[in-house]
Amino acid sequence: MNTDEVLKDETRMFKSGNSWVFRVTSKDKKVLNADQNTVFKKIIEPNAGKIIFKKLEAVDPSLDKFMDDFYQERGDLMKELEEK
């Protein structure tokens, strides 16, 4: 499939527990190269009647480790900044 192509299809919302969900087909999942760990940004345009989901790129594990280390070493400072 050409990456410039747009997949168009219809789907309906359905109830799952306390939430309402949209189904993503296996074809959609494959085209998006997504799995259960993939994170999407949700954009709602109420006046246009649109909900847009954008796939977020995975965080580089080294950046994740840097942030963890940073917060461990400077947790008190970060907490102080959050409270201001």
N, C-alpha and C positions, 0 to 999 in steps of 0.2 A: 504494500500500500504506500502510495506517495505521502510523505509527511505533510504536504500542503492540503491533502484531502480532509474534509470535515465529515465525520460520521454523524448522520442524522437519524434519529429514531424517536419513538415515543415510549414513555414509561409512566407509570402511575405511582403515587405515594401509597404506602400501606403502613398499618400500625404494627409496631414491634415493641412490646413492653410499653413503656411510657413515651416512646418516641415515634415519629413518623419518618419513614425512610424511602429512598429511591433505590431501585435495583440497578446494579451495574452488571452487564452481561459479561460472560467469559471473553467474548470478542473485545469488548471495551477494555477489560483488564489487560488483555494481551497487547492491544495497541498502545495503552498507556505504560506498559511495562511496570505494572503495579502489583503489590502484594499487600498482606495485612499490615505491614509496617509503613506503607507509603502514606505520607501526610499531604493533605490538600488544604488549600486556603479557600474558604467559602465567601463569595461575594453576592450579596442580595441587592438587586435593583428593583425595589417594590413598584416604582412608577412604571417601569418597563416590563414588569411581570417576569423578571429573569432571576435565576439562581445560576451562578457560574462557579465551577470548581476548578482551581488551578493546582496542578501538581507542584509541590515544593521539592526542590532538589534536596537530596540527603545532606545532612551536616557532615562535614569532614570529621572523622573520629579524632584527629589530632586537635582540632578546634574544640571539640567536646571535652577532651582531656584537659586542655589549657583552661577552659572555663571552670571545670571542676576544681582544678588545682588553685586557680585564682581565688575562687570563693572560699576554699579551705584556708588559704593563707591570709585572706583579707575579709573574712566573713563579718567581723565586727564593723569595719568601715562600710561594707556594703549594706549592712543592716541599718546603720546610722543614716546613710544616704536614702534608703527606702522610706525611712520614717519622716524625712523632710518634705 
